[in-house]
Amino acid sequence: MNMKKLKLSTIVYTFSFLVVFPISMPVYLILAMMLGGPSVSASTSDIIYICFLLAISILGATILNAIFRFGSLNKNNKYTWGIYIAHLILIPISVHYIYPYLFFR
């Protein structure tokens, strides 16, 4: 029974990076409106977009780690740290490729 709970919580925790999309969408829309003006250069908007990706990656992975570590049986092991590091990689990659399709760019 405990092994099934551990496996289920690990699977849910692995795919929890998808939760970042709905939460970060309002911030992305505000940034898009702020950076859409003609007075903003392309390099400035690129730098702000990269900072946005870094911020939601670090904050999202840390918050998800804090939430889902309480649900697992073994709180500090190689699986939880591996998933945390995977979230740091998956969040910016998935956000970078999903948002343009959402806004038909």
Buried (B, 14 or more C-beta within 10 A) or exposed (E): EEEEEBEEBBEEBBEBBEBBBEEBEEEBEEBBEEBEEEEEEEEEBEEBBEEBBEEBBBBBBEBBBEEBBEBBEEEEEEBBEEBBEEBBEBBBEBBEEEBEEEEEE
